[in-house]
Amino acid sequence: MSVYAVFLSEPNEKSWNDLKAKYPSRNFILSENMAFVAPEDVTLTSDIMEVVGVGKDTDQLGIVFELDSYNGFHRGELWEWLGKFK
């Protein structure tokens, strides 16, 4: 199961609401511009981009990364969430 990091260039509440609707128990909104998602089914980064409205036909700019590894210093709740999907 993969975890994806979603970065938006500009905050967009609709993008995060759409992400929450598609992956209700498998998302972690970290900030106005960044979220994580762990879809149950195998998916493509382009599928997640479509959910959050990023693309050449929209005004929303962003990037989706599939995470192979991660490291950092942040609140415990983020590490707990990420640990569920290892």
C-alpha positions as CSV (number, residue, x, y, z in Angstrom):
1,M,0.0,0.0,0.0
2,S,1.4,3.4,-1.0
3,V,1.3,6.7,0.7
4,Y,1.2,9.8,-1.5
5,A,2.2,13.4,-0.6
6,V,0.0,16.1,-2.2
7,F,1.4,19.7,-2.5
8,L,-0.8,22.5,-3.8
9,S,0.7,25.8,-4.9
10,E,-2.2,27.7,-3.5
11,P,-4.6,26.7,-0.7
12,N,-7.8,25.2,-2.0
13,E,-10.5,24.1,0.4
14,K,-12.4,22.3,-2.4
15,S,-9.4,20.2,-3.2
16,W,-9.1,19.0,0.3
17,N,-12.8,18.4,0.6
18,D,-12.7,16.3,-2.5
19,L,-9.8,14.3,-1.2
20,K,-11.6,13.7,2.1
21,A,-14.7,12.6,0.2
22,K,-12.8,10.1,-2.0
23,Y,-10.6,8.8,0.7
24,P,-12.6,9.5,4.0
25,S,-10.5,7.5,6.5
26,R,-7.2,7.5,4.5
27,N,-6.2,11.2,4.3
28,F,-4.2,13.5,6.6
29,I,-4.4,17.2,5.8
30,L,-1.2,18.6,7.2
31,S,-1.6,22.3,6.1
32,E,-3.4,24.5,3.7
33,N,-1.0,23.4,1.0
34,M,0.0,19.8,1.9
35,A,-1.8,16.5,2.6
36,F,-1.1,12.8,2.6
37,V,-3.3,10.1,1.3
38,A,-3.1,6.3,1.4
39,P,-5.6,4.8,-1.1
40,E,-6.7,1.2,-0.4
41,D,-6.5,0.3,-4.1
42,V,-3.4,0.7,-6.2
43,T,-3.6,4.1,-7.9
44,L,-1.6,6.4,-10.0
45,T,-0.4,9.9,-9.0
46,S,-2.5,11.2,-11.9
47,D,-5.6,9.8,-10.3
48,I,-5.0,11.7,-7.1
49,M,-4.2,14.8,-9.1
50,E,-7.6,14.5,-10.7
51,V,-9.4,14.2,-7.3
52,V,-7.8,17.4,-6.0
53,G,-8.3,19.2,-9.3
54,V,-4.7,19.6,-10.4
55,G,-4.1,19.6,-14.2
56,K,-3.6,21.6,-17.3
57,D,-7.4,22.2,-17.7
58,T,-7.6,23.8,-14.2
59,D,-6.2,26.8,-12.4
60,Q,-5.0,24.6,-9.6
61,L,-1.2,23.9,-9.6
62,G,0.3,21.1,-7.5
63,I,2.4,18.0,-7.4
64,V,1.7,14.4,-6.1
65,F,4.6,12.2,-5.0
66,E,4.5,8.5,-4.1
67,L,6.6,8.1,-1.0
68,D,9.2,5.5,-0.8
69,S,10.7,6.7,2.5
70,Y,10.4,9.7,4.7
71,N,12.1,11.3,7.7
72,G,11.7,14.5,9.6
73,F,10.5,16.1,12.8
74,H,6.8,16.8,13.2
75,R,3.8,16.3,15.5
76,G,3.3,12.7,16.8
77,E,-0.1,12.5,15.1
78,L,1.5,12.6,11.7
79,W,3.9,9.8,12.5
80,E,1.1,7.7,13.9
81,W,-1.0,8.2,10.8
82,L,2.0,7.4,8.5
83,G,2.8,4.3,10.6
84,K,-0.7,2.8,9.9
85,F,0.2,2.5,6.2
86,K,3.7,1.0,6.2
